[in-house]
Amino acid sequence: MMERTEARTLYRMLYYLRYVEEVIAADYRQGLMKCPVHLYTGQEAVAAGVALNLTDQDFVTTNHRSHGHYLAKGGDLKKLMAEIYCLPSGCTAGWGGSQHPYAPEVGILATSAIVSGGIPFATGIAQALKWEGKPLISAVFFGDGATEEGNFYESLNFAAIKKLPVLYVCENNGLAVHSPLEKRRPKGAELTAIAQSLGVEALRLDGNDTIPLYRAVRDIVAQMRREPKPYFIEAVTYRWKGHVSPDEDHGERYRTPEEIARWKELCPLESFAGRFLTHHELDLREIRQIQDETRERVDAVVAEIKLEIEAMAAAAVPASPY
């Protein structure tokens, strides 16, 4: 059983991450954003389950599909939205766009759109934390495609040798752009086994089942704070949208509408809400209240951003460095 406060916190985060992506997708389709967007829809349980076990002082490094990680770690929503609209008030003054959110105040020092680019960066942060004797964690999110880059092997090997407090979170959505994992790896080449062969403890989790994932990460992080060492998590999940698109790109023939529908049946938000309605830790009124409050909050921020765009247009100020 989970306490009501904890359940509300988790569901609020899940719905927040989902709704923000829905807003971005809607405005992107209208041509209101100039940068490409890699949406996180469908993978919310991973960001929520990991980031809610970290503190503001812990560090997170992430990749091109970064909105969920940024927000779950506590990044400012208005700065993120302004960045995606390519405004000077964005978190990198409009220069980084969707792929490069930056929030050092909550431990997000950089975001790399290079496949596996954040892995050595996070490993270096962990080395610095160990040198300084700080009981903090360096976590890095990356996709399954990143496990096929040299940076992955070199970093895990180094972290294992040096016993560094770095949490490697592989969001295995089964795709490297359009290439399925089973066509890129020989049968039986499990990602957790690869990490273990490099001397790193590893665990495979259902990336759509929020509670077991959240609890597993809680225990891992507590252990890492007591005894610094690296850990690898493979969270099996699925992105609902295209690689870089607000649409479901089954028209490109690397996946089918039926495949997407099967994964949508495992929606982390619906399964979470259903579980807690069943066990009475949340009721329908509370769920609707969380949804209403979240939509109101996000919509208010977007409305402010659009007023800023209108004011800049009226003053003939360039809205984007692109």
Secondary structure as GFF3:
##gff-version 3
##sequence-region A 1 322
A	DSSP	alpha_helix	4	29	.	.	.	ID=ss1
A	DSSP	alpha_helix	44	51	.	.	.	ID=ss2
A	DSSP	beta_strand	59	62	.	.	.	ID=ss3
A	DSSP	alpha_helix	67	72	.	.	.	ID=ss4
A	DSSP	alpha_helix	77	84	.	.	.	ID=ss5
A	DSSP	three_ten_helix	97	99	.	.	.	ID=ss6
A	DSSP	three_ten_helix	104	106	.	.	.	ID=ss7
A	DSSP	beta_strand	108	111	.	.	.	ID=ss8
A	DSSP	alpha_helix	118	132	.	.	.	ID=ss9
A	DSSP	beta_strand	138	143	.	.	.	ID=ss10
A	DSSP	three_ten_helix	144	148	.	.	.	ID=ss11
A	DSSP	alpha_helix	150	162	.	.	.	ID=ss12
A	DSSP	beta_strand	166	172	.	.	.	ID=ss13
A	DSSP	beta_strand	175	176	.	.	.	ID=ss14
A	DSSP	beta_strand	179	180	.	.	.	ID=ss15
A	DSSP	three_ten_helix	181	183	.	.	.	ID=ss16
A	DSSP	alpha_helix	191	197	.	.	.	ID=ss17
A	DSSP	beta_strand	201	206	.	.	.	ID=ss18
A	DSSP	alpha_helix	210	226	.	.	.	ID=ss19
A	DSSP	beta_strand	231	236	.	.	.	ID=ss20
A	DSSP	three_ten_helix	250	252	.	.	.	ID=ss21
A	DSSP	alpha_helix	257	264	.	.	.	ID=ss22
A	DSSP	alpha_helix	268	278	.	.	.	ID=ss23
A	DSSP	alpha_helix	284	314	.	.	.	ID=ss24
###
